[in-house]
Amino acid sequence: MFIRNPIEWSLDQFRVAGAAAGSMGRAVAGEGAAEGRIEVRHIGLADLRAALAAGFEDFKANRSDVVFLCIVYPILGFALAKLAVENEMLPMLFPLASGFALVGPVAALGLYEMSRRRERGIHGGWPQALSVVRSPAFGKIAVLGLLLTALFLLWIGAAALIYALTLGPEQPASLGAFIRDTLTTQAGWAMIVVGCGVGFLFALAALAIGTISFPMLLDRDVSLGTAIATSARALAANPQAMAAWGLVVALSLALGTLPAFLGLIVAMPVLGHATWHLYRRLIPR
């Protein structure tokens, strides 16, 4: 370990940024390894339990590192909630919180890397987790992350439209008034039913696109299209198990928002590590 001068450090960062930009360009252009159709295993609920157990073991093994790495999640969640309340956007509070499930695979990138390293017997603390930005596949990962971010923004727009067509377009007078109108009026129940139905479609899209794609891009030299297609095939081949996995993720993140989003410090890393092990069970080496 040594301290480099600022000029040397800056040049190194420019080289990393250039490599990432080039990789992103190749991803957009569709360049990738020449690979065939990747096999997808059939899994059951026992595999989900095993993946969660292995994810919890990874969490325990790297507890201090993942807590440091994941402290940003409750801070971000609290900031979004505060922003919604202060800017009279109370109806967007739940869509913003539930949106964590859509962008969760992006937020868990460092956790996948830690599990990958631990699997190989290599120490994987938070500095190594952040080294994913130096991965040759980072360009493709960035494009996939932008895709899920766009999905999240579309969900927020759809939620705003649903509110405007049911309880809106006026903003509620207070949080208590909003909860009362949501639970005790016909328009409120319509918002709940339609919102949950539309939210399910967005969650299904995120599950198909990102569950397996991110770990695969870290683990293998495959094209972005192959990673997304394999993730979608994993969902199609295991509808019950993957639906159960989606439910586990949604419930874990919902519980993680309590109290004051602090539960995400545990929920996010366990789910992130478990997703890596779910990938290992779905895709043969």
N, C-alpha and C positions, 0 to 999 in steps of 0.2 A: 504494500500500500504506500502510495506517495502522492504528494500534491503537485498537480501540473499547473503550468502557468495559464492565465486566462486565454491567451491567443491559441495555445495548443488545444485547450479544452473546447473553445469555440469552433475551431476547425473540425474537431472530431464530431461535434454535434451537427455541423453542416453536412459532413459525410453521412452520418446516420440518417439525417432528414432526406438527403438526396437518394439514398438507397431505398428509403420508405416510399418516396415519391415515385421512383422508378418501378418499384414493386406494385404500387397502386395503379400506375399506368398500365402495366402488363395485365393486372386483374381486370381492369375496365375493358381492355382490348380483347380479353378472353384467352390470353396465353396461359398455359399451365402444363403440368406434366402429362405425358401420354399414358393414361391409365385406362384400364378396362372397367367393366361393371363391378362395383365393390359388393361383396357378399354382406347380407344383413341377417343376423340371427333372429329367431323368435324367442321372446322372453316372457316371463310371467311375473306375478306379484312377488314371488320369492326373490327374483332378481332385483326388484325395486328395493325390497327390504335390505338385501345384501349391499346394494349401492349406497343406500343411506347409512348403513352401519360403517362401511368403509369410509364414507365421507366424514362421518363423525370422528373416526380414528385419525384421519388427516387433520381435522380441526384440532383435536387434542394434541397431536404431535407438533403443530405449528401455532399453538394458541396465541402467544404473544405477537407473532408476526401477522397473523390474520386479523387480530383485533386492531392492530395499528393500521393495517391495510384497509379494513372495512369501517373504520370510524367515520369515514366520509359519508357512508350511506345514511345513518340517522341524521347527520348534519344537513345533507342534501334534502332528505325528506322533510325535516323540520323547516328548512328554508322555503321549500315549495308550499308547505301548508301555511306558513306565515305570509307568503306572497299572495296566496289565494284569499286569505282572510282580509289582509290589509287593502287589497285592491278590489274588494267586493266581488270576489269570484268564488263564493262559497259552493255553488253547484259543481265547481271543478275540483273540489277537494278530494272526493272519492275517485274520480277518473285519474287524477294525478297520482294518487297513492297506488291504485291498481295498475297503473302504467309501469310500475317497477317490474311486473311480470313480463312485459313486452321487451324491455331493454336489459333484463337480468343477465342473459347470456353475454352481453357486451361487458357488463360490470364485473363478471366473474372470470374474465380472461386470466388475470394474475393467479387466481385460485386454481384454474386448470393447469397452469404451468407448475405451481407448487406440487400438485398431485402427481404430475408427470415426472417431476424430478424425484420425488419421494419414492415413486414406483421403481425408479432406476437406482435407488440407494444414494442419491445425490442430495445434499442439503439444499433446501429451497426456501429460504427466508424471503422477506418482502423485497429486498433489493433484486433478488433473482426473479421474483414474480413480475417486477416492473421491466425485466429484460425482454419481455414479449415484444416490445417496440423494435427490438433488433432482429426479430424473427424474419427469415426470408419471405414468409407468408404474410407479413404485416400489412402489405398493401391490400391483399385480398380480404384480410380480416377487417381492415378499415372500411372497405366498400360494403361488406356485410353488416358492419356496425351502422353505417349510414342508412342502409336499407331498413334495419329495425328501428332506427331513430325516426325515419319517415313514417313507419307504421305507427309509432307512438304518437306522432303529431297528428296523423289522420284520425287516430282514436280520440284524441282530445277535441279535434274539430267535430267529430261525430257526436261525442258526448254533449258538446255545447249546443249542437243543433237539436238533439233529442230533448234537452232541457227547454230550449226556446219553444219547441212545438208542444210541450206538455205543461210544465209549471211556469214557464217564462212568458214573455221575454224579460220581464222586470226581475231584478235581483231580489232575493229574499231580504226581509228587514233584519233578520238575525239568524244565528245558527239554530236556535231553538225553533224559530218560525219555519225554517227550512225543513228541519226534521219532522215537525208536526205536519206540514203540508205534504211531505213525501209519504208519510205512513198513514195518514188519515183521509186523504182525498183520492178520488178516482184518477185524477191527472197524475198524482204522485205514484200510484201503483202502476199506471201506464208507463211512466218514466222508468220505474224499476224493471218491469218486464221487458220493455224494448231495449233498455240500456244493457241488461244482462245478456239478452240475445245477441245484440251487436257486439258487445264485449267478448262474448264467447267466440265469435267468428274471428275477431282480431287475435285472441289468445291462440286459437287453432292455427292461424297463419304463422304466428311467431313460433309456435311449437314445431311446426313443420319445417320452417326455414332455419331456425337457429339452434335447436337442441343439440344436434350432433355435428353441425357444420363447424362451429368454433373449435371444439376439441380436435376434430379431424384435420383442420387446417394447421393447427399447432403440431400435430403428430405425424402427418403425412404430406408428401409433395403431390398434392392434387389440385385440380383447377377449382375455381369458385363454383362453377356450374355443377361439377361432380359432387362437391361437398353438400350443396343445397339439395340436389337430386337424391343423394343417399340419405340425408336427413328426412326428406319427405317419404322415401320408401320405407324407412324405419318406422315412421308413423303409420303408414298404410299396412305394413306387415304385422304390426302389434297395436291395433287400435285400442284394445281394452287396457293393456299395460301402460301405453302412452297417455291415454285419457286419465288413468289413475295417477300417473306422474304429474300431469298438468294440474290435477286437483291438489296433490301434495304441495306443489310449488305455490299455487294460489293461496291455500290455507296457511302455509308457513309464512309467506310474505304478509298476509293479512294479520296474523298473530304477531309478526315481527314489527308491525307499526305500533305495537303497544309495549310499554308506555312511551309516548313521545318518540316513536320510531327507534328506540334503543334496542328493541329486540332484533333489529336487522343486523346488529353486530354479531349475533350468533346465527340467525336464520340464513343470511346471505352466504357466509363461508361454508356452512354445512351443505347447503344446496349446491353451491359451486363445486365443492370437492366431490359430492355425490354424483353430479352430472358427468364428471370425468369418468367415474367408475361405471356409470350407466352406459356411456360411450364404449367402454372396454367390453361390456357384456353384449352390446348390440353388434359391434364390428369386430370380426376376428383380426388378429394381428397378421 
